Amino acid sequence: MHALIVYAHPDSQSHTQAIASQVAQGVAASGTHTFEQVNLAAEQFDPCFSLADYEQFKHGSPLPADALAEQQRLNRANALVLVYPVYWWSFPAQLKGWIDRVFTQGWAYEEAGDKVTGKLGHLQVHLLALGAATPRTYLRRGYFSSMRTQIDLGIFGYCGAPVITSELLLPADENYPDAHYTLAYNLGRQLFEQKEKI
C-alpha cells in the first residue's frame, strides 16, 4: 500500500520536517509499503484559490494542472498523513489552500440537492498537529475539540475519508521531542494496521 505524507514548512530543519521524515522512515521500515513525502513549501505550491479554481467549482471547467497533479498523487495513495504546525488553531495557509484547491466537488465529494456523498472512503487519514501552547490552554479553551470538528469532521468526514489518527503533539509532552519522533515512526510502521477511531 502507498502513503502520501504532506506538510508545508519553509524550514527544512523544522520539527514538522523531522516528524514527517520519521513517518516516512517508519513506512519504509515496514518493508511492504511505499510512501511519497511532499513539502508544499519546498515545491512552491500556490494555495490561492484562483479564478480558474472558481470556474472549475462553478461551471465544471478543467481543473488547473497543479491541482490535478495533486489529485493524481492522492489517487495513488491508500493513506494520507498530514503533519502541520498549528497556526491560529488550524492548518498553515499553504496546507489549507492545498485542501481548498485539490479537494474539489466531483472528486472529493458530490453534492446533489441537500445530499452530500463523500468520495474518498478509500483514503485513510492520519493527522499530526504540532502545537506550541500548553495542554491546559487547549483544554481550557476547547481548541483541540474545535480543531477536530473543523478538520477531522468538517473536511475529511465531509469527503468520506476516515480519520484513523488525530494527535496533538506539544512541547510539554514527556520526553519531547524524542517521544514525538517515536510516535511518528511507529505510526508510519503500523500505518495500514490501524482502524478508524471516530
BELMONOR-V714020 format. One record per helix or strand of 3 or more residues. SS is the DSSP state (2 for helix, 1 for strand). FROM is the first residue (numbers start at 0). TO is the last residue. If there is no record, write none. Layout:
ss:SS from:FROM to:TO
ss:SS from:FROM to:TO
This chain:
ss:1 from:1 to:6
ss:2 from:14 to:29
ss:1 from:33 to:38
ss:2 from:50 to:58
ss:2 from:64 to:74
ss:1 from:78 to:84
ss:2 from:92 to:101
ss:1 from:108 to:111
ss:1 from:114 to:117
ss:1 from:123 to:129
ss:2 from:134 to:140
ss:2 from:142 to:156
ss:1 from:162 to:168
ss:2 from:177 to:188
ss:2 from:190 to:192
